Amino acid sequence: MYHSVAPLASPEDDPYRVTVTPERLDRQLGLLRRRGLRGVSVGELLDAHAAGRSAGLVGLSFDDGYADFAEHALPLLLRHGCTASLYVLPGLLGADNVWDLRGPRKPLLDAEGVRACAGAGVEIGSHGLLHRALPDLDDRELRRELWESRDLLRATTGVTPAGFCYPYGAVGPRESAAVRAAGYRYACAIDPGPLTGRYALPRVHVGQRDGAARLTLKALLHPIRRRPVPPAEAVGTGFRA
């Protein structure tokens, strides 16, 4: 689970620890490749798992749809023979990260940028409309976040998004059921506990401090800290780049 990829002058420039420098991402992707692994989108990973050919694949996801994804992350992904899922906020295209009250302000991709990333083979998924925690919303606003964001992304890219990513990783039974009802094929969370499944996939945060040793430790701890996705839930999505 990545967010922003951009240069950092100092740690104070990243109070929420959502930024990885291009140099760090380059080293992280290089580590994957040296270990015989390849980064792919979450949709592709689920499809490969359903077909019994997911060995050697790692799902890479980038939340929020920052404009720096196209500038810094995408060239590195392509250089290393990888792709990823990018979860964007169609209600905020071309705006910035207004939800991060402490800043700094980071511009988000506009519609043209989203289309360019999709054209480069990146899976585009929904992160909701406005980066609001779904459990805080009433049923009407919840439906709007899920259905309207899906429809706007379909209008933007020409493809109905298969994946949804819960803002802040916040999900409960109502939200999981609503994502399914909205027609998404899967959804990403962070540590969903007993909800773990196709509509609440667990992920591991990757940050600027994660070098080889920390990434190795996270990989070892992941199956201990988080429940495995039940085999019956890890079905294909139908996603195609």
N, C-alpha and C positions, 0 to 999 in steps of 0.2 A: 504494500500500500504506500504509494508515493503521493505527493501533492505538487509543490512547485519545484522547478529546476532552474536555478539562477545563481549568479555570483553573489557572495556574501562578504561584506566588508568586515563584519564582526558578528558574534553571536547575538548581540543586542538587536541586530537587524531582523531577527527571526524569533520573536517572543513565543510563538506557538509551536516552534520546531517543525514547521511544515516545509522547509526549504532544504534541498540538496544541491550542492554546486555541480556544474557540469563535469568538473574533474572527478568528483566523488562518484557520480553516476557512471562515468566512463569506467572507473576502476571496479565498481560493483558489477556492471554488465560483463566486464572482462573476466571477473572471478567466476561468474556463472558459466561462461563459455569454456574457460580452462577446466572446469569440472564436468564438462560434457553436458551442460544444461542449456536450454534455450528459452528465452522469455517469449511468451505468447499472450494473447488476450484471454480474459477469463472465459469468454464464449468459446474460443477455440480449445481451451483446456478442457472444458466440460464436454465438448463434442468428442475430443480425443479420448477422454476417459470412458465415455459411453461406448466407444468403438474398441476399447481395450488397447489403445496405443498412446497413453499419456506418459509413459516412462521417459524421463529426460526433459519434460516440459515444466515450466514454472509460470504461473499466471502473474502478470504484471498489471497493476492498476494505478491510474493517476486520477485523483479526485479534484473536483472544482473547475477544471477546464481553464487553467491559467494560460495566458498568451505565451508565456515562456516555454510551454510544452512544445509548440511548433518551432520556436527559435533554438532551444537547447536540447530538449529531450528527444524529439523525433529524429534529428540527424544521428544521434548516438545510438538509438535503437536500430536504425537502418544499418549503421556501420557494423554493428555486432550481429546482424542477421536476426533481430528480434522485432516483435511488435508488442502491442499492449492494448488495454481498454482505457478509454478516456471518458470519465463521467462528468458531464457538463450541466450547466444551469440555464436552460433556454429562456428563462425569464430575466436573465441578467447578461445575455450575450453582449459583448462590447462594453460592459460596465466594469466594476472591480469588486474586491472581496469586502463588501460592506458589513458582513457579519463578524469580521475580525476587528473588534472595537479598538484594540491596541495597535492595529496596523502592523507593518506598513501597508500602504495601499498597493495592491498588485492587480494589473489589468487582466481581464478575462478575454478569451477568444471571442471574436465576433462571428457572425454566421459564415462569412467567407473562410475564416480560419478553421472553423469546425469542418466545413466541407473539404478543405484542403487536407486536413488530417485524415478524414474518412477516405479520401482518394488515395492516400499513401498506405492504406491497409489497416488503419487504426480502427478498432471497434468503438463506436460512439454509443454511450449509454446515458441514461438520465440520472441526475443527482437531485431531482426535484426542480421546482421552478426558482425558488428564492433562498435555498439553503436554510430551510427551517426544520427543526426537529419534529418529525412526524407525530410522536406521541403527544406533543403539546397542542395539536390541531383538532378542531372538531371534524365531524365526518365530511362536511361539505368542503372544507379547506383541504382535508386529506385527499379527497377525490381530485380536487383541482391540481394539487401538487403532482399527483401520479398521472392522471389522464391528460391534462393539458400539456404537461411537459413531454409526454410521449407523442402527442399529436404535433407539437411544435417541432420536435426533433425529426419526425417523419417528413414534415414540410420542408425542413432545412436540408436534410441529407437525401431524401427520397427513399429512406429505409426505416421501417419501424424498429425502434430499439429493442433488443432482446433483454438487455440488462438494466437493472436499477441499482443505485448505491445509496444507502441510507445516510443522510446528513448527520454528522457526528457519530455515526454508527448506531444511532438510537432506533431500536425496533422492539416491538412487543407483538403479541399474537394478532391484535387488530391490524397493525400495520403490515405484517407479513401476509395476512389474508387479503388485504386490500391490494397489495402489489400483485399477487397472483390473479385477483379478479380483474385488474387493469390490463392483463394480457402480457405482462413481462414473463420471460422464460426463466429468469433467475434474479437474485438480488444479493449484493455484497454488504456485509456488516463488518464488525471488528471482532468482538468476542461475544457472540449471541447466546452462549450457554445452552440451555435445553432447547432453544429454538433452532439450533444449528441444522441446516439442511439447504436444499436448493434455493430457498427464499430467505436464507440468512447464512451466507457463506462466511466463515471466519477468515480473517486476514491478519498479516503481521505488518506493523508500521516499520518503514525503513526511513532512517534519517541521516543527517550529515555525520553523525558520530559512528555510523555503522561501517567499520572496516571488515576485513576478512574474519577476524576472531569473533566479533560481535554477531556477524551474519551467521557464522557457523553455529554459535550458541543459540541464536534465535531459531534456526532450523531444527536443532536438536530438541529445544523446549516446546516448539509449536504443538506437536502431538500430545504433549503432556499437559500443557496449559489450556488447550482448546479441544473440544469434542470433535471427533472425526465426523465428516459428512456421511450419513447413512448411505450405503451402496444404492439403495432403491431411490434415493433422492438425487444422486449424481448422474442425472440423465443429460442427454444432448440438448443443445439450444437451437440448432438449426442455423447458427451464425456462420456466415461465409464472408471473408474479407473481399 
